Amino acid sequence: MKSMTGFGSSLINRDNIEIELEIKSINARFLDLRIFLPRELSFYETEIRQHIIGVLSRGTIEVRINFNDYREPKLVLNKTKLLKYNDLAMEAAKLLASEEVVSIEFLLKEQGVIESADRLAEDEMLANVLNEALEQALHRINESMLVEGRQIKQMLIDSMQKIQKALNAISEMCEPFKKELFETMHRHIEELMGTYPKENLEQRLIQELAIYIDKYDIGEELSRLYAHINTFNSTLQGEGDIGKTLNFIIQEMQREANTLGSKFSTAQSFPWILAIKEEIEKCREMIQNVA
């Protein structure tokens, strides 16, 4: 189990090539990958995407690379541009009736006269340094996600234990609650005996009984909540992308807790029902950060 929040960085300085790479991630429903590269490394974006998609499945992820190349550059002279700039300079001097001679230094500073012969996209040495930096940063962000994921997992387990404790307490209140319901129903029956004609009494009693059973029986809600806790705990032990599954389970638990609260809200049960709802909400917030 992993968190979607993490950070990983690497700094490789080898063979006069320096690469600093950072990856950070925050939670999101889907994978939102944002890559910020120096212009000369734009060829490497596809490689980064393929590596990250293979490791991280969800989250808003930012990748930043700083690049310094201290190797001796391979430079070539663009003869065509040099001659063209020289012709333009001579033409300008003639128009201005100037005897000033344009220096070679001036011409060499013109854009495109000196070009780089380096082909970074085909540079095997650079590719090795880039790949090593990316692998290190991915390993470190993955480790940080696993560490936080273990912390989240333990907090979720603790919450499930608290919910189960509350359900156990509520279950113990069921028999006294049923007894109170029976006594209330008995009083209603006595009232009906004196109010309704004998020929309609049986039908009316059945209707009252059905209403009471449906309105106040919490057996199904308790059973479903216990089952959801078991499913939740077993899912926590699984691998891969379990965040969405956990979210679905917690939504069902929230629905059952709301129904339980509406059916069984007594002075004794209220603190336990409140505790259940608080833990479910806490779990819901934590699960948003589970990959």
C-alpha positions as CSV (number, residue, x, y, z in Angstrom):
1,M,0.0,0.0,0.0
2,K,1.4,3.4,-1.1
3,S,0.5,7.0,-0.4
4,M,0.2,9.3,-3.4
5,T,2.3,11.9,-1.6
6,G,6.0,11.6,-2.0
7,F,9.3,13.2,-3.0
8,G,12.4,11.9,-4.6
9,S,15.5,13.6,-5.9
10,S,18.9,12.7,-7.3
11,L,22.1,14.5,-8.2
12,I,24.5,12.8,-10.6
13,N,27.9,14.5,-11.5
14,R,30.0,12.3,-13.8
15,D,32.1,12.7,-16.9
16,N,31.6,16.5,-16.7
17,I,27.8,16.1,-16.9
18,E,25.7,17.3,-14.0
19,I,22.0,16.3,-13.7
20,E,19.8,17.3,-10.8
21,L,16.3,15.6,-11.0
22,E,13.4,16.1,-8.6
23,I,10.0,14.3,-8.6
24,K,7.2,15.2,-6.3
25,S,3.6,13.9,-6.1
26,I,0.4,14.9,-4.4
27,N,-3.0,13.1,-4.4
28,A,-5.3,13.2,-7.4
29,R,-8.0,11.0,-8.9
30,F,-6.0,10.2,-12.0
31,L,-2.4,10.5,-13.2
32,D,-1.5,14.1,-14.0
33,L,2.1,14.2,-15.1
34,R,3.9,17.6,-15.5
35,I,7.4,17.6,-16.8
36,F,9.7,20.7,-16.8
37,L,12.9,20.2,-18.9
38,P,15.6,22.5,-20.3
39,R,15.0,23.0,-24.0
40,E,18.0,21.0,-25.0
41,L,16.7,17.9,-23.1
42,S,13.2,18.0,-24.6
43,F,14.0,14.8,-26.4
44,Y,14.0,13.0,-23.1
45,E,10.4,13.8,-22.2
46,T,9.0,10.6,-23.7
47,E,11.5,8.5,-21.8
48,I,10.5,10.1,-18.5
49,R,6.8,9.5,-19.1
50,Q,7.3,5.8,-19.9
51,H,9.4,5.3,-16.8
52,I,7.0,7.1,-14.4
53,I,3.8,5.5,-15.8
54,G,5.5,2.1,-15.1
55,V,6.0,3.0,-11.4
56,L,3.3,5.5,-10.4
57,S,-0.4,5.1,-11.4
58,R,-2.1,8.1,-9.8
59,G,-1.4,11.5,-8.5
60,T,-0.4,15.0,-9.7
61,I,3.3,14.5,-10.4
62,E,5.9,17.1,-11.2
63,V,9.3,16.3,-12.7
64,R,12.0,19.0,-12.9
65,I,15.5,18.6,-14.3
66,N,18.5,21.0,-14.1
67,F,21.3,20.2,-16.6
68,N,24.9,21.4,-16.8
69,D,27.3,20.1,-19.5
70,Y,30.9,21.0,-18.6
71,R,32.4,19.0,-21.5
72,E,34.3,20.7,-24.3
73,P,31.6,21.6,-26.9
74,K,31.8,20.5,-30.5
75,L,31.5,23.7,-32.6
76,V,31.4,24.2,-36.3
77,L,31.4,27.3,-38.5
78,N,28.4,28.0,-40.7
79,K,30.2,29.3,-43.7
80,T,27.1,30.4,-45.5
81,K,25.9,32.6,-42.7
82,L,29.4,34.0,-42.1
83,L,29.8,35.1,-45.7
84,K,26.2,36.5,-45.8
85,Y,26.8,38.6,-42.6
86,N,30.1,39.8,-44.1
87,D,28.4,40.8,-47.4
88,L,25.7,42.7,-45.5
89,A,28.3,44.5,-43.3
90,M,30.3,45.6,-46.4
91,E,27.1,46.7,-48.1
92,A,26.2,48.8,-45.1
93,A,29.7,50.3,-45.0
94,K,29.4,51.3,-48.7
95,L,26.0,52.9,-48.2
96,L,27.3,54.9,-45.2
97,A,30.5,55.8,-47.1
98,S,32.4,54.3,-44.1
99,E,35.9,52.9,-44.3
100,E,35.4,51.0,-41.1
101,V,36.3,47.3,-41.4
102,V,34.0,44.8,-39.8
103,S,36.0,42.6,-37.4
104,I,35.8,38.8,-37.5
105,E,35.0,38.8,-33.8
106,F,31.8,40.8,-34.6
107,L,30.8,38.4,-37.3
108,L,31.4,35.4,-35.2
109,K,29.0,36.8,-32.6
110,E,26.1,36.9,-35.0
111,Q,23.4,34.3,-34.4
112,G,23.9,31.0,-36.2
113,V,27.5,31.7,-37.4
114,I,28.9,29.3,-34.8
115,E,26.8,26.1,-34.4
116,S,27.0,23.2,-32.0
117,A,27.7,19.9,-33.5
118,D,26.7,18.1,-30.4
119,R,23.7,15.7,-30.8
120,L,22.4,15.3,-27.3
121,A,19.6,13.0,-28.3
122,E,22.3,10.6,-29.6
123,D,24.7,11.1,-26.7
124,E,25.1,7.7,-25.0
125,M,27.1,9.2,-22.1
126,L,24.3,11.8,-21.4
127,A,21.6,9.1,-21.7
128,N,23.3,7.0,-19.1
129,V,23.5,9.8,-16.6
130,L,19.9,10.9,-17.3
131,N,18.6,7.3,-16.8
132,E,20.6,6.8,-13.6
133,A,19.3,10.1,-12.2
134,L,15.7,9.2,-13.1
135,E,16.0,5.7,-11.6
136,Q,17.4,7.1,-8.3
137,A,14.7,9.7,-8.0
138,L,11.9,7.2,-8.8
139,H,13.3,4.7,-6.3
140,R,13.4,7.4,-3.6
141,I,9.9,8.8,-4.2
142,N,8.5,5.2,-4.3
143,E,10.2,4.5,-0.9
144,S,8.7,7.7,0.6
145,M,5.3,6.7,-0.7
146,L,5.6,3.2,0.9
147,V,6.7,4.7,4.2
148,E,3.7,7.1,4.4
149,G,1.5,4.3,3.0
150,R,2.4,2.1,6.0
151,Q,1.5,4.9,8.4
152,I,-1.8,5.4,6.7
153,K,-2.5,1.7,6.8
154,Q,-1.9,1.5,10.5
155,M,-4.2,4.5,11.1
156,L,-6.9,2.8,9.0
157,I,-6.6,-0.4,11.0
158,D,-6.9,1.5,14.2
159,S,-10.0,3.2,13.0
160,M,-11.6,-0.1,12.0
161,Q,-10.9,-1.4,15.5
162,K,-12.6,1.6,17.0
163,I,-15.6,1.2,14.8
164,Q,-15.9,-2.5,15.7
165,K,-15.7,-1.6,19.4
166,A,-18.5,0.8,18.9
167,L,-20.6,-1.8,17.0
168,N,-20.0,-4.3,19.8
169,A,-21.3,-1.8,22.3
170,I,-24.3,-1.0,20.2
171,S,-25.0,-4.7,19.7
172,E,-25.1,-5.2,23.5
173,M,-27.8,-2.5,23.7
174,C,-30.0,-4.3,21.2
175,E,-31.8,-6.6,23.6
176,P,-32.8,-3.9,26.1
177,F,-33.8,-1.8,23.1
178,K,-36.0,-4.6,21.7
179,K,-37.6,-5.0,25.2
180,E,-38.4,-1.3,25.2
181,L,-39.9,-1.6,21.7
182,F,-42.0,-4.6,22.8
183,E,-43.4,-2.6,25.7
184,T,-44.1,0.4,23.5
185,M,-45.8,-1.9,20.9
186,H,-47.8,-3.5,23.7
187,R,-49.2,-0.2,24.7
188,H,-50.1,0.6,21.1
189,I,-51.9,-2.7,20.8
190,E,-53.9,-2.0,23.9
191,E,-54.9,1.4,22.4
192,L,-55.9,-0.3,19.2
193,M,-58.0,-2.9,21.0
194,G,-60.2,-0.1,22.3
195,T,-60.2,2.0,19.2
196,Y,-60.7,-0.2,16.1
197,P,-63.7,-2.5,15.3
198,K,-62.9,-6.1,15.9
199,E,-63.2,-7.0,12.2
200,N,-60.3,-4.6,11.2
201,L,-58.1,-5.3,14.3
202,E,-56.0,-8.1,12.9
203,Q,-55.1,-6.2,9.8
204,R,-54.2,-3.1,11.7
205,L,-52.0,-5.0,14.2
206,I,-50.1,-6.6,11.3
207,Q,-49.5,-3.1,9.8
208,E,-48.3,-1.7,13.1
209,L,-46.0,-4.6,13.6
210,A,-44.5,-4.2,10.1
211,I,-43.9,-0.5,10.7
212,Y,-42.1,-1.1,14.0
213,I,-39.9,-3.9,12.6
214,D,-38.9,-1.9,9.5
215,K,-38.4,1.4,11.4
216,Y,-36.4,0.2,14.4
217,D,-34.7,-3.1,13.6
218,I,-30.9,-2.5,13.2
219,G,-29.8,-6.1,12.8
220,E,-29.2,-5.7,9.1
221,E,-27.2,-2.5,9.5
222,L,-25.0,-4.1,12.1
223,S,-24.4,-7.2,10.0
224,R,-23.5,-5.1,7.0
225,L,-21.1,-2.9,8.9
226,Y,-19.3,-5.9,10.4
227,A,-19.0,-7.4,6.9
228,H,-17.7,-4.1,5.5
229,I,-15.1,-4.0,8.2
230,N,-13.9,-7.5,7.3
231,T,-13.8,-6.5,3.6
232,F,-12.0,-3.3,4.3
233,N,-9.3,-5.1,6.4
234,S,-8.7,-7.8,3.8
235,T,-8.4,-5.1,1.1
236,L,-5.8,-3.3,3.2
237,Q,-3.6,-6.5,2.9
238,G,-3.8,-6.4,-0.9
239,E,-1.3,-5.1,-3.4
240,G,-1.6,-2.6,-6.2
241,D,-4.1,0.2,-6.6
242,I,-6.5,-0.4,-3.7
243,G,-7.4,3.3,-3.0
244,K,-10.5,3.2,-5.2
245,T,-11.7,0.0,-3.6
246,L,-11.3,1.3,-0.1
247,N,-13.2,4.4,-1.1
248,F,-16.1,2.4,-2.3
249,I,-16.2,0.4,0.9
250,I,-16.1,3.4,3.1
251,Q,-18.9,5.0,1.2
252,E,-21.1,1.9,1.9
253,M,-20.1,2.1,5.6
254,Q,-21.1,5.7,5.8
255,R,-24.5,4.9,4.3
256,E,-25.1,2.1,6.8
257,A,-23.9,4.3,9.7
258,N,-26.3,7.0,8.7
259,T,-29.2,4.5,8.6
260,L,-28.1,3.1,12.0
261,G,-28.1,6.5,13.5
262,S,-31.6,7.3,12.3
263,K,-33.0,4.0,13.6
264,F,-31.2,3.8,16.9
265,S,-30.6,7.2,18.3
266,T,-30.8,6.9,22.1
267,A,-28.9,8.6,24.8
268,Q,-26.8,5.5,25.3
269,S,-26.2,4.7,21.7
270,F,-25.5,8.3,20.4
271,P,-21.9,8.6,21.6
272,W,-21.0,5.2,19.9
273,I,-22.8,6.2,16.7
274,L,-21.0,9.5,16.7
275,A,-17.7,7.7,17.2
276,I,-18.5,5.4,14.2
277,K,-19.2,8.4,12.0
278,E,-16.1,10.3,13.1
279,E,-13.9,7.3,12.3
280,I,-15.5,6.7,8.9
281,E,-15.0,10.4,8.0
282,K,-11.4,10.2,9.2
283,C,-10.9,7.1,7.0
284,R,-12.5,8.7,4.0
285,E,-10.0,11.6,4.2
286,M,-7.0,9.4,4.5
287,I,-8.1,7.1,1.7
288,Q,-8.0,10.1,-0.7
289,N,-4.2,9.9,-0.5
290,V,-4.0,6.1,-1.1
291,A,-2.6,5.0,-4.5
